[in-house]
Amino acid sequence: MKQFISTLFDTVAQRLHGTDSRRDDDPYRLARVRKAMLELVGDASNWEAEQLRHRLLVAESARALWFMRPDLLQWLCRAQDERAAMDQVMALQPLFEGLIETSLLSSTRRDRRDRSYGA
């Protein structure tokens, strides 16, 4: 069991920080994305806010930040309604263009478009 958990964590770490993540991220654009995400967390001083801020600050790539959007969305939903929180997180998407794979961006657009027709 211990070996299974260790292997699972290694796999997740490789996916987030492995060879497939971009090491050529433009540091200025990456800082802009990080700053926009941190601004959404705001000045809250509770433990969860501090933990989210820390994770955003230590993320090594744009791809890692991209996959932290659900955590940010969950944080925002605690303070406001889900639709407003989703709109704020979706507004971050243009900042990621050119930093992550286009397949990730296009799947998000398609999912959002499909949901808007059903609303």
N, C-alpha and C positions, 0 to 999 in steps of 0.2 A: 504494500500500500504506500509506504514511504517513497519507494522508487517511482511509482505512478504519479504521485503528487509532484515530485521533483521534475519528472519528465514533462508534466503538464505545464508547470511554471516556466521551464526552459523553452517550450514551444511558444508559449504566449510572449515571452520576452523576445524571442527571435522574430516573431511576427511584428512586434511593435518597434524593435530597435535593431533588427537584423539586417542582412545584406540587401533586402528588398526596399528598405527605407532610404530615402534620398539623403546623401551626404553633401550634395551641392546646393542645399537650400540657400537662397539669398538671405543673408542675415538681417538685412533691413526689412525685407518683406515679412520674414518670420517674426521679427520684433513687432511689426505692425499688427499681425494676427494675434500674437500673444497679448499685446496691450489692449486690443479690442475685447478679447475674452476676459481679461482681468477687469476691465471697466464694467462689464456686465455683472461680475461678482460684487463689485462695489466696495464699500467700507465696512461691511459687516465684520464683527470681531469674534463671532462664535467659532467653536472648534471646527465645524464643517466648512465654514468659509475659509479658514486658515489652511485647512488641508487641501481644498480645491485650489486655492491660490498657489500653494507650494507645488502641487502637481503641474499646474500650468507653467510655473516658472522653470521647472527642471525638465520639461519635455524637450527632447533632443531634436525633434524634426517637426515639420509641418504635418506630416502624416500622423504623428503621435497626438498633436493638437487636434487634428480632424476627428480622431477617434475619442477625444475627450468631450466632444459636443453633447453627447447624451447626458454626461454628468453635469455639464453646465445647464442643460435644459431642466434636469431634475432639480437643480438648485434654484433656478428661476421660478419654477412652478410652485415652489413653497411660498413665494412672496406675491405672485400674481397668477392670473388665469392662464391656462395652458396655451390658448391661441396666441396671446401676447408674448408669452415666453418663446413659443415656436417661431413667431415672426422675428424676434430678436436674434435667435440662433441662426435662422435662415439668412438673415441679413449679413452674417459673417461669410457666407459662401463665396462672394466675389473676391474676397481677400485670399482665398485658397487657390484661385485659378492660376495655373502655371506652377504651383508648388506641389500639388498632388496629382495622381493619375486622373485623367479625364473620365475614366470609367466610374470612379467614385463620385465625381461631380454630376455626371449625367444620370446616374441611378437615383440620386437625391432629387434632382429636378423632376424626373419621371414620377417618383413616388408622391411628391408634393402636388403635381399636376393631377394625378389620378384621385387623390383625396379631395382636392378642391371641387371636382365635379360631383362627388358624392355628398358634399355638404349642403 
